[in-house]
């Protein structure tokens, strides 16, 4: 496998073995991170005092964008 630094979940799963992490555990970690980001997004934005515009600009663009799931 060649070197890649794409921000994709697939890339993380492919690298799991290099960290002695079983694939099932790496998948669980990725799934859990997505759940946590989704469930705490509003509270984190509020704490960071993000405007509604900034919040919308980041969501599904910088955080959890579709490319990450391809």
PDB file as gemmi writes it, atoms N, CA and C in Angstrom:
CRYST1    1.000    1.000    1.000  90.00  90.00  90.00 P 1                      
ATOM      1  N   UNK A   1       0.845  -1.176   0.000  1.00  0.00           N  
ATOM      2  CA  UNK A   1       0.000   0.000   0.000  1.00  0.00           C  
ATOM      3  C   UNK A   1       0.889   1.238   0.000  1.00  0.00           C  
ATOM      4  N   UNK A   2       0.545   2.202  -0.837  1.00  0.00           N  
ATOM      5  CA  UNK A   2       1.297   3.441  -0.910  1.00  0.00           C  
ATOM      6  C   UNK A   2       0.892   4.405   0.182  1.00  0.00           C  
ATOM      7  N   UNK A   3       1.624   5.458   0.261  1.00  0.00           N  
ATOM      8  CA  UNK A   3       1.368   6.487   1.272  1.00  0.00           C  
ATOM      9  C   UNK A   3       0.162   7.313   0.855  1.00  0.00           C  
ATOM     10  N   UNK A   4      -0.739   7.551   1.779  1.00  0.00           N  
ATOM     11  CA  UNK A   4      -1.872   8.438   1.525  1.00  0.00           C  
ATOM     12  C   UNK A   4      -2.196   9.206   2.794  1.00  0.00           C  
ATOM     13  N   UNK A   5      -2.614  10.436   2.610  1.00  0.00           N  
ATOM     14  CA  UNK A   5      -2.987  11.239   3.766  1.00  0.00           C  
ATOM     15  C   UNK A   5      -4.384  11.824   3.596  1.00  0.00           C  
ATOM     16  N   UNK A   6      -5.204  11.146   2.793  1.00  0.00           N  
ATOM     17  CA  UNK A   6      -6.571  11.600   2.582  1.00  0.00           C  
ATOM     18  C   UNK A   6      -7.362  11.477   3.873  1.00  0.00           C  
ATOM     19  N   UNK A   7      -8.189  12.462   4.120  1.00  0.00           N  
ATOM     20  CA  UNK A   7      -9.003  12.476   5.341  1.00  0.00           C  
ATOM     21  C   UNK A   7     -10.253  11.635   5.126  1.00  0.00           C  
ATOM     22  N   UNK A   8     -10.046  10.331   5.124  1.00  0.00           N  
ATOM     23  CA  UNK A   8     -11.145   9.401   4.898  1.00  0.00           C  
ATOM     24  C   UNK A   8     -11.115   8.317   5.957  1.00  0.00           C  
ATOM     25  N   UNK A   9     -12.278   7.875   6.318  1.00  0.00           N  
ATOM     26  CA  UNK A   9     -12.384   6.800   7.304  1.00  0.00           C  
ATOM     27  C   UNK A   9     -11.707   5.541   6.775  1.00  0.00           C  
ATOM     28  N   UNK A  10     -11.849   5.301   5.488  1.00  0.00           N  
ATOM     29  CA  UNK A  10     -11.219   4.133   4.866  1.00  0.00           C  
ATOM     30  C   UNK A  10      -9.702   4.135   5.094  1.00  0.00           C  
ATOM     31  N   UNK A  11      -9.092   5.302   4.985  1.00  0.00           N  
ATOM     32  CA  UNK A  11      -7.646   5.423   5.206  1.00  0.00           C  
ATOM     33  C   UNK A  11      -7.290   5.042   6.641  1.00  0.00           C  
ATOM     34  N   UNK A  12      -8.110   5.483   7.580  1.00  0.00           N  
ATOM     35  CA  UNK A  12      -7.877   5.147   8.988  1.00  0.00           C  
ATOM     36  C   UNK A  12      -8.003   3.647   9.215  1.00  0.00           C  
ATOM     37  N   UNK A  13      -9.012   3.044   8.616  1.00  0.00           N  
ATOM     38  CA  UNK A  13      -9.219   1.604   8.786  1.00  0.00           C  
ATOM     39  C   UNK A  13      -8.066   0.808   8.175  1.00  0.00           C  
ATOM     40  N   UNK A  14      -7.571   1.261   7.037  1.00  0.00           N  
ATOM     41  CA  UNK A  14      -6.441   0.580   6.398  1.00  0.00           C  
ATOM     42  C   UNK A  14      -5.170   0.696   7.237  1.00  0.00           C  
ATOM     43  N   UNK A  15      -5.041   1.770   7.997  1.00  0.00           N  
ATOM     44  CA  UNK A  15      -3.846   1.982   8.815  1.00  0.00           C  
ATOM     45  C   UNK A  15      -3.936   1.303  10.181  1.00  0.00           C  
ATOM     46  N   UNK A  16      -5.096   0.835  10.558  1.00  0.00           N  
ATOM     47  CA  UNK A  16      -5.307   0.261  11.893  1.00  0.00           C  
ATOM     48  C   UNK A  16      -4.292  -0.833  12.233  1.00  0.00           C  
ATOM     49  N   UNK A  17      -3.991  -1.666  11.275  1.00  0.00           N  
ATOM     50  CA  UNK A  17      -3.063  -2.774  11.524  1.00  0.00           C  
ATOM     51  C   UNK A  17      -1.668  -2.291  11.939  1.00  0.00           C  
ATOM     52  N   UNK A  18      -1.289  -1.122  11.470  1.00  0.00           N  
ATOM     53  CA  UNK A  18       0.027  -0.569  11.827  1.00  0.00           C  
ATOM     54  C   UNK A  18       0.084  -0.135  13.298  1.00  0.00           C  
ATOM     55  N   UNK A  19      -1.077  -0.026  13.911  1.00  0.00           N  
ATOM     56  CA  UNK A  19      -1.170   0.344  15.323  1.00  0.00           C  
ATOM     57  C   UNK A  19      -1.635  -0.832  16.171  1.00  0.00           C  
ATOM     58  N   UNK A  20      -1.530  -2.038  15.566  1.00  0.00           N  
ATOM     59  CA  UNK A  20      -1.919  -3.290  16.222  1.00  0.00           C  
ATOM     60  C   UNK A  20      -3.370  -3.235  16.707  1.00  0.00           C  
ATOM     61  N   UNK A  21      -4.208  -2.607  15.914  1.00  0.00           N  
ATOM     62  CA  UNK A  21      -5.608  -2.443  16.237  1.00  0.00           C  
ATOM     63  C   UNK A  21      -6.427  -3.332  15.304  1.00  0.00           C  
ATOM     64  N   UNK A  22      -7.206  -4.242  15.863  1.00  0.00           N  
ATOM     65  CA  UNK A  22      -8.040  -5.090  14.997  1.00  0.00           C  
ATOM     66  C   UNK A  22      -9.046  -4.236  14.218  1.00  0.00           C  
ATOM     67  N   UNK A  23      -9.379  -4.667  13.019  1.00  0.00           N  
ATOM     68  CA  UNK A  23     -10.277  -3.902  12.164  1.00  0.00           C  
ATOM     69  C   UNK A  23     -11.620  -3.639  12.829  1.00  0.00           C  
ATOM     70  N   UNK A  24     -12.172  -4.628  13.526  1.00  0.00           N  
ATOM     71  CA  UNK A  24     -13.465  -4.438  14.176  1.00  0.00           C  
ATOM     72  C   UNK A  24     -13.403  -3.324  15.223  1.00  0.00           C  
ATOM     73  N   UNK A  25     -12.281  -3.229  15.915  1.00  0.00           N  
ATOM     74  CA  UNK A  25     -12.124  -2.188  16.933  1.00  0.00           C  
ATOM     75  C   UNK A  25     -11.942  -0.814  16.278  1.00  0.00           C  
ATOM     76  N   UNK A  26     -11.199  -0.762  15.193  1.00  0.00           N  
ATOM     77  CA  UNK A  26     -11.009   0.498  14.465  1.00  0.00           C  
ATOM     78  C   UNK A  26     -12.353   0.994  13.927  1.00  0.00           C  
ATOM     79  N   UNK A  27     -13.163   0.085  13.406  1.00  0.00           N  
ATOM     80  CA  UNK A  27     -14.497   0.469  12.928  1.00  0.00           C  
ATOM     81  C   UNK A  27     -15.341   1.026  14.064  1.00  0.00           C  
ATOM     82  N   UNK A  28     -15.293   0.360  15.211  1.00  0.00           N  
ATOM     83  CA  UNK A  28     -16.063   0.804  16.365  1.00  0.00           C  
ATOM     84  C   UNK A  28     -15.641   2.215  16.779  1.00  0.00           C  
ATOM     85  N   UNK A  29     -14.338   2.463  16.811  1.00  0.00           N  
ATOM     86  CA  UNK A  29     -13.819   3.783  17.183  1.00  0.00           C  
ATOM     87  C   UNK A  29     -14.327   4.844  16.201  1.00  0.00           C  
ATOM     88  N   UNK A  30     -14.257   4.557  14.913  1.00  0.00           N  
ATOM     89  CA  UNK A  30     -14.718   5.515  13.903  1.00  0.00           C  
ATOM     90  C   UNK A  30     -16.215   5.784  14.051  1.00  0.00           C  
ATOM     91  N   UNK A  31     -16.992   4.734  14.212  1.00  0.00           N  
ATOM     92  CA  UNK A  31     -18.437   4.897  14.374  1.00  0.00           C  
ATOM     93  C   UNK A  31     -18.758   5.714  15.621  1.00  0.00           C  
ATOM     94  N   UNK A  32     -18.066   5.431  16.689  1.00  0.00           N  
ATOM     95  CA  UNK A  32     -18.299   6.145  17.949  1.00  0.00           C  
ATOM     96  C   UNK A  32     -17.926   7.621  17.827  1.00  0.00           C  
ATOM     97  N   UNK A  33     -16.835   7.921  17.146  1.00  0.00           N  
ATOM     98  CA  UNK A  33     -16.432   9.317  16.961  1.00  0.00           C  
ATOM     99  C   UNK A  33     -17.496  10.095  16.191  1.00  0.00           C  
ATOM    100  N   UNK A  34     -18.043   9.483  15.144  1.00  0.00           N  
ATOM    101  CA  UNK A  34     -19.098  10.135  14.370  1.00  0.00           C  
ATOM    102  C   UNK A  34     -20.306  10.392  15.264  1.00  0.00           C  
ATOM    103  N   UNK A  35     -20.702   9.401  16.053  1.00  0.00           N  
ATOM    104  CA  UNK A  35     -21.840   9.560  16.966  1.00  0.00           C  
ATOM    105  C   UNK A  35     -21.611  10.711  17.947  1.00  0.00           C  
ATOM    106  N   UNK A  36     -20.421  10.773  18.505  1.00  0.00           N  
ATOM    107  CA  UNK A  36     -20.108  11.811  19.495  1.00  0.00           C  
ATOM    108  C   UNK A  36     -20.105  13.195  18.855  1.00  0.00           C  
ATOM    109  N   UNK A  37     -19.510  13.319  17.677  1.00  0.00           N  
ATOM    110  CA  UNK A  37     -19.496  14.610  16.989  1.00  0.00           C  
ATOM    111  C   UNK A  37     -20.928  15.055  16.707  1.00  0.00           C  
ATOM    112  N   UNK A  38     -21.741  14.160  16.189  1.00  0.00           N  
ATOM    113  CA  UNK A  38     -23.126  14.513  15.871  1.00  0.00           C  
ATOM    114  C   UNK A  38     -23.922  14.897  17.115  1.00  0.00           C  
ATOM    115  N   UNK A  39     -23.742  14.172  18.188  1.00  0.00           N  
ATOM    116  CA  UNK A  39     -24.550  14.427  19.381  1.00  0.00           C  
ATOM    117  C   UNK A  39     -24.103  15.661  20.178  1.00  0.00           C  
ATOM    118  N   UNK A  40     -22.847  16.080  20.012  1.00  0.00           N  
ATOM    119  CA  UNK A  40     -22.345  17.214  20.789  1.00  0.00           C  
ATOM    120  C   UNK A  40     -22.088  18.466  19.948  1.00  0.00           C  
ATOM    121  N   UNK A  41     -22.398  18.404  18.666  1.00  0.00           N  
ATOM    122  CA  UNK A  41     -22.093  19.510  17.760  1.00  0.00           C  
ATOM    123  C   UNK A  41     -22.688  20.832  18.236  1.00  0.00           C  
ATOM    124  N   UNK A  42     -23.973  20.846  18.542  1.00  0.00           N  
ATOM    125  CA  UNK A  42     -24.627  22.090  18.953  1.00  0.00           C  
ATOM    126  C   UNK A  42     -24.007  22.669  20.228  1.00  0.00           C  
ATOM    127  N   UNK A  43     -23.754  21.827  21.201  1.00  0.00           N  
ATOM    128  CA  UNK A  43     -23.184  22.296  22.465  1.00  0.00           C  
ATOM    129  C   UNK A  43     -21.774  22.855  22.270  1.00  0.00           C  
ATOM    130  N   UNK A  44     -20.982  22.201  21.448  1.00  0.00           N  
ATOM    131  CA  UNK A  44     -19.611  22.676  21.200  1.00  0.00           C  
ATOM    132  C   UNK A  44     -19.639  24.017  20.473  1.00  0.00           C  
ATOM    133  N   UNK A  45     -20.529  24.140  19.498  1.00  0.00           N  
ATOM    134  CA  UNK A  45     -20.641  25.414  18.769  1.00  0.00           C  
ATOM    135  C   UNK A  45     -21.084  26.534  19.699  1.00  0.00           C  
ATOM    136  N   UNK A  46     -22.000  26.218  20.582  1.00  0.00           N  
ATOM    137  CA  UNK A  46     -22.468  27.219  21.541  1.00  0.00           C  
ATOM    138  C   UNK A  46     -21.336  27.638  22.478  1.00  0.00           C  
ATOM    139  N   UNK A  47     -20.606  26.661  22.977  1.00  0.00           N  
ATOM    140  CA  UNK A  47     -19.492  26.962  23.876  1.00  0.00           C  
ATOM    141  C   UNK A  47     -18.412  27.789  23.177  1.00  0.00           C  
ATOM    142  N   UNK A  48     -18.189  27.501  21.894  1.00  0.00           N  
ATOM    143  CA  UNK A  48     -17.189  28.243  21.120  1.00  0.00           C  
ATOM    144  C   UNK A  48     -17.723  29.589  20.632  1.00  0.00           C  
ATOM    145  N   UNK A  49     -18.996  29.834  20.918  1.00  0.00           N  
ATOM    146  CA  UNK A  49     -19.641  31.079  20.511  1.00  0.00           C  
ATOM    147  C   UNK A  49     -19.603  31.296  18.996  1.00  0.00           C  
ATOM    148  N   UNK A  50     -19.814  30.202  18.263  1.00  0.00           N  
ATOM    149  CA  UNK A  50     -19.863  30.301  16.809  1.00  0.00           C  
ATOM    150  C   UNK A  50     -21.182  30.919  16.383  1.00  0.00           C  
ATOM    151  N   UNK A  51     -21.103  31.737  15.374  1.00  0.00           N  
ATOM    152  CA  UNK A  51     -22.336  32.295  14.821  1.00  0.00           C  
ATOM    153  C   UNK A  51     -23.064  31.180  14.075  1.00  0.00           C  
ATOM    154  N   UNK A  52     -24.313  31.390  13.799  1.00  0.00           N  
ATOM    155  CA  UNK A  52     -25.098  30.399  13.063  1.00  0.00           C  
ATOM    156  C   UNK A  52     -24.503  30.184  11.665  1.00  0.00           C  
ATOM    157  N   UNK A  53     -23.992  31.255  11.069  1.00  0.00           N  
ATOM    158  CA  UNK A  53     -23.368  31.155   9.738  1.00  0.00           C  
ATOM    159  C   UNK A  53     -22.116  30.288   9.805  1.00  0.00           C  
ATOM    160  N   UNK A  54     -21.246  30.547  10.782  1.00  0.00           N  
ATOM    161  CA  UNK A  54     -20.029  29.748  10.926  1.00  0.00           C  
ATOM    162  C   UNK A  54     -20.362  28.285  11.214  1.00  0.00           C  
ATOM    163  N   UNK A  55     -21.329  28.079  12.060  1.00  0.00           N  
ATOM    164  CA  UNK A  55     -21.756  26.722  12.408  1.00  0.00           C  
ATOM    165  C   UNK A  55     -22.184  25.963  11.152  1.00  0.00           C  
ATOM    166  N   UNK A  56     -22.985  26.609  10.325  1.00  0.00           N  
ATOM    167  CA  UNK A  56     -23.460  25.971   9.090  1.00  0.00           C  
ATOM    168  C   UNK A  56     -22.341  25.786   8.073  1.00  0.00           C  
ATOM    169  N   UNK A  57     -21.392  26.704   8.058  1.00  0.00           N  
ATOM    170  CA  UNK A  57     -20.270  26.589   7.120  1.00  0.00           C  
ATOM    171  C   UNK A  57     -19.363  25.400   7.457  1.00  0.00           C  
ATOM    172  N   UNK A  58     -19.216  25.113   8.727  1.00  0.00           N  
ATOM    173  CA  UNK A  58     -18.354  24.006   9.152  1.00  0.00           C  
ATOM    174  C   UNK A  58     -19.035  22.642   9.017  1.00  0.00           C  
ATOM    175  N   UNK A  59     -20.319  22.594   9.326  1.00  0.00           N  
ATOM    176  CA  UNK A  59     -21.031  21.316   9.380  1.00  0.00           C  
ATOM    177  C   UNK A  59     -21.140  20.690   7.996  1.00  0.00           C  
ATOM    178  N   UNK A  60     -20.713  19.450   7.910  1.00  0.00           N  
ATOM    179  CA  UNK A  60     -20.722  18.640   6.690  1.00  0.00           C  
ATOM    180  C   UNK A  60     -19.824  19.194   5.585  1.00  0.00           C  
ATOM    181  N   UNK A  61     -19.035  20.205   5.925  1.00  0.00           N  
ATOM    182  CA  UNK A  61     -18.020  20.686   4.993  1.00  0.00           C  
ATOM    183  C   UNK A  61     -16.644  20.368   5.567  1.00  0.00           C  
ATOM    184  N   UNK A  62     -16.369  20.913   6.748  1.00  0.00           N  
ATOM    185  CA  UNK A  62     -15.106  20.643   7.416  1.00  0.00           C  
ATOM    186  C   UNK A  62     -15.222  19.434   8.341  1.00  0.00           C  
ATOM    187  N   UNK A  63     -16.385  19.264   8.919  1.00  0.00           N  
ATOM    188  CA  UNK A  63     -16.625  18.156   9.844  1.00  0.00           C  
ATOM    189  C   UNK A  63     -17.641  17.202   9.251  1.00  0.00           C  
ATOM    190  N   UNK A  64     -17.274  15.943   9.180  1.00  0.00           N  
ATOM    191  CA  UNK A  64     -18.142  14.889   8.667  1.00  0.00           C  
ATOM    192  C   UNK A  64     -18.603  15.158   7.229  1.00  0.00           C  
ATOM    193  N   UNK A  65     -17.685  15.621   6.405  1.00  0.00           N  
ATOM    194  CA  UNK A  65     -18.047  15.829   4.999  1.00  0.00           C  
ATOM    195  C   UNK A  65     -18.156  14.480   4.281  1.00  0.00           C  
ATOM    196  N   UNK A  66     -18.875  14.470   3.195  1.00  0.00           N  
ATOM    197  CA  UNK A  66     -19.159  13.213   2.487  1.00  0.00           C  
ATOM    198  C   UNK A  66     -17.884  12.497   2.033  1.00  0.00           C  
ATOM    199  N   UNK A  67     -16.862  13.235   1.679  1.00  0.00           N  
ATOM    200  CA  UNK A  67     -15.615  12.619   1.203  1.00  0.00           C  
ATOM    201  C   UNK A  67     -15.030  11.683   2.259  1.00  0.00           C  
ATOM    202  N   UNK A  68     -15.198  12.035   3.516  1.00  0.00           N  
ATOM    203  CA  UNK A  68     -14.656  11.204   4.594  1.00  0.00           C  
ATOM    204  C   UNK A  68     -15.269   9.815   4.610  1.00  0.00           C  
ATOM    205  N   UNK A  69     -16.488   9.691   4.083  1.00  0.00           N  
ATOM    206  CA  UNK A  69     -17.213   8.430   4.143  1.00  0.00           C  
ATOM    207  C   UNK A  69     -17.115   7.609   2.865  1.00  0.00           C  
ATOM    208  N   UNK A  70     -16.455   8.136   1.839  1.00  0.00           N  
ATOM    209  CA  UNK A  70     -16.340   7.410   0.571  1.00  0.00           C  
ATOM    210  C   UNK A  70     -15.358   6.274   0.677  1.00  0.00           C  
TER     211      UNK A  70                                                      
END                                                                             
